[in-house]
Amino acid sequence: MANKKNENFRDEEYFDISEKIMRLSDELSEDIILTNIGDQLEGKVDLFTDKINYVTLFRNKYSYITPENSFYDKNYIRTALLKVTELVGRLLKDKYGVSLGTDLDFYFPDEYLKDMETMYEFFFIRHFDNMVDYFSNQLESRRGEFIERYESIIQNEEHSKDVFVQNAKRKFKDFGDVIVMHFINEIISDIREYSPSAYVLFDSIVNGDSSEEYNTRMATLLENYGNKVVFEGDKDTFAKYMSVLDDQEVRNELRNEVLMRYLETAEITEEA
């Protein structure tokens, strides 16, 4: 009879643990989150769909569960945390050559998730937007250099008699704007090849809007380069981040976005 009671107790304990784990799995949704993270980071850049930061989603769920919850299980939660952060860390390293410089064992879990969330947001979610910001800022700050470089070339018959150049000369007050518009593809290539340093690239992006939350958080990681954030190689990481422009659709969209932003400040002649 005693053995039967012990078996019943073990069965009840087993079902209690199973039910707790199922509840935790439902609350954390880590399997769904893992699948979506894999789909995002292993796929092509999607220009026209808003991306969800699944690390933020997981972090919110993780923070919500506390020891006060009846279904709390410390070991299961840590295992789920490891599964998510290890996948994100591996895929970010493969895709961009970046990683956090300190292991989870030497972090508070909440801080580790926050830094991983920052990395995921900055490098992946905002990849295209960051590129637009970088190329636009470079064009603005180095405008005179580009105009000087292409001013003599546009005088060549091939360019000077181009119908679009002729129309632009009548439309824009500043001939420099005509030069920039006509040679925007070449200028984008010049910017891509200029100073191939990941640190300089990312530092330039975060300083473009230093008051924005994720830029502020990324700036802190960069300030602790080698500890908080690590690049496999400064030039290699730069090349990986820029490689998105090898996709012609992405490059065309970047060119259009940069040009539209530039032309917002261009002066039009009264005749136009």
N, C-alpha and C positions, 0 to 999 in steps of 0.2 A: 504493500500500500504506500509506503514511504517513497519507494522508487517511482511509483506512478505520479505522486505529488511533485517529485523533483522534475520529472519529465514535463509535466504540465507547466511548472514554473519556468523551465528552460524554453518551452514553446512560447509562453507568454512573453518572456524576455526577448526572444528572437523576433517575434512579431512587433514588439514595442520598438526595437532597434530598427527593424526594416521600415516600419511606418515613419519613424523619425527621419531616416535617411531619405525616404521618398519625399517627405515634406520639405526637407532641406534642398533636395534636388529641384523640386518644383519652385521653391523660393529663389534659389540662385540661378536656375535655368542655365547652368554652366555648359551643358551639352549643346544647347541651341546657340549659345554665345560662342562656343568654340567653333562650331560649324560656320557661323556667319563671319567670324574673324578670318578663318581660313579662306572662305570664298572671296572676301574683300582683298586680302593681302596677296593672294595668289592669282587674282584676276587682273585684267587690264584696267587702266584708269578710266573711270566712268565720269565723263564731263558733265552730263546733264541730269544726274540723279543725286539728290542730297544724300550724303553718307551719314550713317549712324555710328557714333563712337561706342562700340560694344564694350570697351573697357570701362567707360563711364557708366554704362548700364550695369555691368557687373559690380563696379565699385559701389554704386548706390544700393544694390541688393545686399552686397557684403556688409556694408555699414549698418544696414537696417537690422540685421540679425545680431542679437546680443545674448549673453548667458541667461538673461531673464526669460527668453523664449523657451517654451516647453520642449521644442524639438531641437534645441541647440546641441551641437556635437562638435567640439573643438577640432578633433582630428579630421573629420569629414570636411569642415570648412577650410582647414589649412590645405588639405589635398586638392580641393576645388580651386583655391587660390593659386597653388603651384601649377596646376594644369593650365589655367588661363594665362598666367604670367610667363610660363615657360614657352607656350605656343607663340604668344605675342613677341617675346624676346627673340625667339629663333627666326620668326618670319621677318621681323624688322632688321635683324642682322643680315639675313639672306638678301632682302630687297634693297636695303640702303647702306649696309655696312655700319650700322650704329647699334649700340647697346648701352645698358646701364652698367656703370663701372663697379657697382657693389652688389653682392648677392643678397637675396631675401633674408638669409640668416643674420645679416648685419644691419637690417632695416627694421623699423616698426612696420608691420604689414600695411597699415593705412597709408603711411608715407610712401611705401614701395608702390602701392597701387596708384597713388596720385602721380608719382613720377612716370610710371608706365603709361598712365592715361595721357599725360602731357606729351610723351614721345609719340604715342599713337595718333593723337590729335595733330601735332605739329608736322610730323613726317608724312603721314598718310592722308588723314582726313583733309588737311589743308594744303596738300601737295601742289595742286594746280593753282590755287589762290596765292600761295606763297611765291610760285614762279611768276605770276602776273605782277605781284608787288615788287619782286626783285628786279625784273626786267624793266618795269615802268620807272622805278627809282633810279636805276642805272642810266636809262635813257635821259631822264630829267637832269641828273647831275653831270652827265658827260655829253650833253647835247652839242655844245660847241665843238668838241673833239670830233664827233661824228659828221657834223656839217662841214668842217674843214677837210675831213678825209674824203668826202664824196662830192665836194663842190666842183672840183675840176672834172671829175668823171661825168657828172650830169651835163657838162657842156659838150660832150661827145655827141655826134649826130644821132647815134643809136638811141640816146636818151633824150636829147633836147627836142627832137621831133616826135617823140612819143606823144600820142593824143592825150593820154592821161596827164602827162607833165604839162602840156599846153593848157589844158583845162584847169589844172591846179594852180598854175601861175596866175590865171585870171581870178581865181577864187580866193587865194590866200594872200594877205598883206605881206607876210614875211616869207621870202624865198627859202629861208632855212626850213620852214615847215614843209615846203614842197620836196626838198631834199630828203628830209626824214621820212616822209610818207612814201616816196618813191623807192628808197633803199631800206625800208623797214626790215625786210628779210635778211639782208646783209648785216644790218645793225644787230639783229637778234643773234646771228652767228658770231659777230664780234664780241658781244656781251658774254655769250656762252663760253668762248675760248679765253676770256680775260680772267686772270687771277684764279686759276682752278683750285681753289681752297675751300673745303667744306666749312671750316671754321669761319672764314671770312663771309661765305655765302649765308650761313645761318645767322651769324651775328648781324649782318646787314638786314636780313628779313625781320628779326625781332626788334631791331632799333628803328625800323620803318614806322612802327606803331608800338612804342615801348610801354604804353599804358594799358594795352589790351591784355586780358588775364592770361591767356595761354602764352603770349609772347613774353610776359613777365616771368612766368614759370619756366619757360624754355631758356630765357636769359640766365636764370639762376643755375640751371643745369650746365650751360656753357661756361659760366664763371668757375664752375668746379670741374672743368674738362680734365679727363683722366681719372676722376673719382665718380662724379655723378653720371656723366655721359662720356662714351668712348667711341672713336671712329676706328674702323679697321685700318684705314689709311686716309690721310687728309684728301689727297687727290682722288683716290679710289671712291670714297664716299661722295665727293663732288660729282664724279662721273656717273655714279649710279643714280644720284638725284636728278641729274640733267638728262639721263638717258630716256626719260619720258618723251623728250622732244624728237626722238627717233621715230616716233609714231606720227605720221604726217597729219592725221586728224587733230591730234593734240597740238602740234606745232601751229597749224592753221588757226586753231581757236585761240592760242596764246597770242599770235600775231594780231588777230582781230581785236582782242581785249586790250592789248598794250596800245595799239594804234588809236582805238576809240578813247581810251583814257588820255592819251597825249593830245588828241585833237579837241578835247574839251576846253583847252586854254588857247587854242590857235585862233588868231583874229581873221575874220572874213572881210573881204573888200565890200564896199557899199554896193557895187554893181551886182555882186552875188546875192 
